[in-house]
Every structure is written in C-alpha cells, then in structure tokens.
C-alpha cells in the first residue's frame, strides 16, 4: 500500500479525529425524460471518505459508483490550484461525479489535497502532494475499483505528471488544461519512459499553454495524445465544454460506451450504453 485508507476516521498523535464531509455544491436529482443540465445529479451510490496519507494526514474525499452494476473503469480526479479556489467541488470534477457513474458505468474518486477545505496539512506547491495522490490510489485499491485513470485539471495535471508515472497501478492519465509550470522536461521524460497512456486536452484559448506550444512540449512523450479543443478556455465554462471533456474521458476509460453522451436522462440508458 502507498499510504493508509480509512472510511471515516484517522488515528493521530492527538487521538482519533473524524473529518467532516467536504463542502460541495448541491445539485438537483435528475428526472426521467428531462434534459441533463449543469446542476443535474444522476443516480449513483455516493459517500464521503477519509483518505490517510503515508505522512500522517487525513484528506477529505468522495466516492461515486454506479447504482446497479460494477464499474467498468475508474477515474481519480485531482483538482485545480487550491490557492485559487480549486477543490474536489470544482465544476468539471463535480459533473464527472454527478454524471459518469450513470452514463458510462465509471467509478469516480475525488479528493481535496492537503490544506484544501477540510483536509489536514498545508499546501506544498505540488511536492508533498505526492502522498495525496498515493492515498487516492490506495483508496482505489482498497475498494477494488478497476482500471484507474488519473484525471488532473490544471494544478491537478501537474500532480499527475510529477508523481503518477511510476505507479504500476495507473492505467493511464488525462491532463485537462495542463499549464506545464511545475512539471517540466524531467516529468515528461518519466512519462515517456513509463509508456503509460497519456492524453492532454489543450484549450485553443488557454491562459497558460496553447496547442502550438503543447505540441512541442509533449512531443518528447511518444505515447502522448494531444487533443486541441477549438474555442475552449482554461476553465471549460459552459455545457458544450463540459460535455467535450467528459466525452474525452469516457472515450479512454470506458471505450465500450457509445458517444456522444446523452443530453436527456432516461433511467434505462446506463445499462444499455455500458
């Protein structure tokens, strides 16, 4: 095991503590025959979890799995920069949790990295966060979840690049708006050596890394697949952008699922599409 996993509590030098559930936006349960909108929550089995890192911290997390069938794949989601408001509740990750268990049969794990919301510890600019990523993979292993892919958005993509290449349990990784600021050529070389599938979703109008520069940077990773998304921006605001990102995730993690993903909720569609 990379760290230690618990469902609700952690033992520290000061005694046993229980983390409260992570703050989350409340959505609206989807109704049959109604459009899937920004705040629609599709059925799944969801619960809060506490993740224990190897360096002794407790982190807030969530787990969502399909309601009525085993998951066909897993995504471990890493959020944008917490010093700029990023958390497991960032909208792309929240919508992955709300939609993908039902629409694609995926298990969705999210976590708040150290110092974010109610997670213990302090922000460490991507260094000690390696233990947070490891704790997420421990949870995947403890829950016997299949074929985990890492999904990192912005700062989360840096954590994936810096700390995910050498873990044999990782099936692949999807980088959403990678800025490539903390993660440099050494991290890219590690991914190249690993041979692990790597997908980078690059918005045409990104604030940090746009497709022409991304092609040069990721050119050193032979297996990297670069997806340039016309008109998209770093934050992927709007349903069209959200659906594009979720569709790209499903294409890799659950290739047997028919695309595009539905825009209207029908309770039988999950079984039919998975």
C-alpha positions in Angstrom: 0.0 0.0 0.0 1.2 3.5 -0.8 -0.4 5.1 2.3 -3.3 4.2 4.6 -7.0 4.3 3.8 -10.0 4.8 6.1 -13.7 5.3 5.5 -14.3 7.8 8.3 -11.6 8.4 10.8 -7.8 8.6 11.4 -5.6 8.0 14.4 -3.1 10.8 15.1 -0.8 11.6 18.0 -3.6 13.7 19.4 -6.1 10.9 19.3 -8.9 9.8 16.9 -10.4 12.5 14.7 -13.2 12.4 12.2 -13.2 14.7 9.2 -16.5 16.3 8.1 -17.7 15.7 4.6 -16.1 18.0 2.0 -18.1 21.1 1.2 -20.0 20.5 -2.1 -22.4 22.3 -4.3 -25.9 20.8 -4.0 -27.4 19.7 -7.3 -30.9 18.6 -8.3 -31.8 14.9 -8.8 -32.4 14.2 -12.5 -35.9 13.4 -13.6 -36.7 10.9 -16.2 -37.1 12.4 -19.6 -35.7 15.8 -18.6 -32.6 17.4 -20.1 -29.3 16.9 -18.2 -28.3 20.4 -17.1 -25.5 21.9 -15.2 -27.0 21.1 -11.8 -28.5 17.7 -12.7 -27.4 14.8 -10.4 -27.8 11.4 -11.9 -28.3 8.3 -9.8 -25.3 6.6 -8.2 -24.1 5.3 -4.9 -22.1 8.1 -3.3 -20.3 8.5 0.0 -17.8 10.7 1.7 -14.4 9.1 2.5 -11.3 9.9 4.5 -8.0 9.2 2.9 -4.9 8.7 5.0 -1.5 9.7 3.6 1.8 7.9 4.4 3.0 11.1 6.1 0.1 11.0 8.6 -2.5 13.4 7.2 -6.3 12.8 6.7 -7.8 14.1 3.5 -11.4 14.7 2.5 -12.7 12.6 -0.4 -15.7 11.3 -2.2 -16.5 8.1 -4.0 -19.3 7.6 -6.5 -20.0 4.2 -8.2 -22.8 3.0 -10.5 -26.1 2.3 -8.7 -26.9 -1.1 -10.1 -23.7 -2.7 -11.7 -20.0 -3.0 -11.1 -17.9 -0.1 -12.6 -16.2 -0.7 -15.9 -13.4 1.7 -15.1 -12.2 4.3 -12.5 -11.1 7.9 -12.6 -9.1 9.5 -9.7 -9.7 13.3 -10.0 -7.2 15.9 -8.9 -8.4 19.5 -8.7 -7.1 22.9 -9.8 -4.9 25.1 -7.7 -6.4 25.3 -4.1 -4.9 28.8 -3.5 -7.1 30.0 -6.4 -10.3 28.2 -5.3 -9.7 24.7 -6.7 -11.1 21.7 -4.8 -12.9 18.5 -5.4 -16.0 20.6 -5.9 -14.5 22.3 -9.0 -17.2 22.1 -11.6 -15.7 19.6 -14.1 -14.9 17.2 -11.3 -18.3 17.7 -9.7 -20.1 17.0 -13.0 -18.0 13.9 -13.6 -19.2 12.6 -10.2 -22.8 13.6 -11.0 -23.0 12.0 -14.5 -20.4 9.4 -15.3 -21.4 6.6 -12.9 -24.9 6.6 -14.5 -24.0 7.4 -18.1 -20.7 5.5 -18.5 -20.5 3.0 -15.6 -17.4 4.7 -14.1 -16.3 4.9 -10.5 -15.3 8.5 -9.7 -12.9 9.3 -6.8 -12.3 12.9 -5.8 -10.1 14.2 -3.0 -9.1 17.5 -1.5 -5.4 17.8 -1.4 -3.6 18.8 1.8 -4.7 22.1 3.2 -7.7 22.3 0.9 -11.1 22.9 2.6 -11.2 20.4 5.5 -8.2 18.3 4.5 -5.4 18.3 7.0 -1.9 19.8 6.3 -0.8 22.8 4.3 -0.4 23.4 0.6 3.1 22.4 -0.6 3.2 23.6 -4.2 2.9 20.1 -5.6 5.7 18.5 -3.6 4.3 16.7 -0.6 1.0 16.3 -2.6 2.7 13.2 -4.0 1.4 11.5 -0.8 -2.1 12.7 -1.5 -2.1 11.1 -5.0 -0.8 7.9 -3.4 -3.6 7.9 -0.9 -6.1 8.3 -3.7 -4.7 5.2 -5.4 -4.7 3.4 -2.1 -8.5 4.0 -1.9 -8.9 2.7 -5.4 -7.1 -0.4 -4.4 -8.9 -0.9 -1.1 -12.3 -0.5 -2.8 -11.2 -3.0 -5.6 -12.0 -0.4 -8.3 -11.0 -1.4 -11.8 -8.5 0.2 -14.3 -7.8 3.5 -12.6 -7.0 6.5 -14.8 -5.7 9.7 -13.3 -7.6 12.9 -14.3 -5.8 16.1 -13.4 -7.2 19.6 -14.1 -4.7 22.5 -14.2 -2.7 22.1 -10.9 -4.1 18.6 -10.7 -2.4 17.8 -14.1 0.9 18.9 -12.6 0.5 16.4 -9.7 -0.3 13.7 -12.3 2.9 14.5 -14.3 5.1 14.9 -11.3 4.0 11.9 -9.3 2.0 9.4 -11.4 4.3 8.0 -14.0 6.0 5.3 -11.9 2.9 3.8 -10.2 2.2 0.4 -11.8 -1.4 0.6 -10.8 -2.1 3.5 -13.1 -3.8 2.5 -16.3 -3.4 5.9 -17.9 -3.7 9.7 -17.4 -5.8 12.5 -18.8 -4.5 16.1 -18.4 -7.1 18.8 -18.6 -5.6 22.3 -19.3 -2.0 21.3 -18.2 0.0 24.5 -17.6 3.4 22.7 -17.5 4.8 25.1 -15.0 5.7 22.9 -12.1 6.1 19.8 -14.2 8.9 20.2 -16.7 11.0 18.1 -19.0 12.1 15.7 -16.3 8.5 14.8 -15.5 7.7 14.4 -19.2 10.8 12.1 -19.6 9.5 9.9 -16.8 6.1 9.5 -18.6 7.9 8.8 -21.9 9.9 6.0 -20.1 6.8 4.6 -18.5 4.9 4.0 -21.7 1.7 4.6 -19.8 -1.0 6.2 -22.0 -1.1 10.0 -21.6 -3.8 12.3 -23.0 -3.6 16.1 -22.9 -6.8 18.2 -23.5 -5.5 21.6 -24.6 -7.9 24.5 -25.0 -7.3 26.7 -28.0 -7.6 29.8 -25.9 -5.8 28.6 -22.8 -4.2 31.2 -20.5 -1.0 29.1 -19.9 -0.4 26.5 -22.6 -2.0 26.6 -26.1 -1.9 23.9 -28.8 1.2 25.0 -30.7 3.4 25.1 -27.7 1.8 22.0 -26.2 2.7 20.0 -29.4 6.4 20.9 -28.8 6.4 20.2 -25.1 4.5 16.9 -25.3 6.5 15.8 -28.4 9.1 14.3 -26.1 6.4 11.7 -24.9 6.0 9.3 -27.8 2.7 7.8 -26.5 1.1 11.2 -25.6 -2.1 12.0 -27.4 -2.7 15.8 -27.7 -6.3 16.9 -28.2 -6.6 20.6 -29.2 -10.1 21.9 -28.5 -11.2 24.8 -30.6 -12.7 27.8 -28.8 -12.2 26.3 -25.3 -10.6 28.1 -22.4 -8.7 27.0 -19.3 -11.8 26.8 -17.1 -14.1 24.9 -19.6 -17.1 27.0 -18.7 -20.4 26.1 -20.4 -22.2 22.8 -21.1 -20.5 22.4 -24.5 -17.1 22.5 -22.9 -18.1 20.2 -20.0 -19.6 17.6 -22.4 -16.4 17.7 -24.5 -14.2 16.9 -21.5 -16.5 14.2 -20.1 -16.7 12.6 -23.6 -12.9 12.6 -24.0 -12.6 10.9 -20.6 -15.2 8.2 -21.4 -13.6 7.6 -24.8 -10.4 6.4 -23.0 -11.7 5.0 -19.7 -14.8 3.3 -21.0 -14.3 2.8 -24.7 -17.3 0.4 -25.0 -19.7 3.3 -24.2 -21.5 4.9 -27.1 -20.8 8.5 -27.7 -21.9 11.3 -27.6 -23.1 11.0 -24.0 -26.9 11.6 -23.7 -28.3 15.1 -23.0 -31.6 13.7 -21.7 -31.8 11.4 -18.7 -33.5 8.1 -19.3 -33.2 5.7 -16.3 -32.5 2.6 -18.6 -29.8 4.2 -20.7 -26.9 3.4 -18.3 -27.3 -0.4 -18.7 -27.9 -0.1 -22.4 -24.8 2.0 -23.0 -22.3 0.4 -20.8 
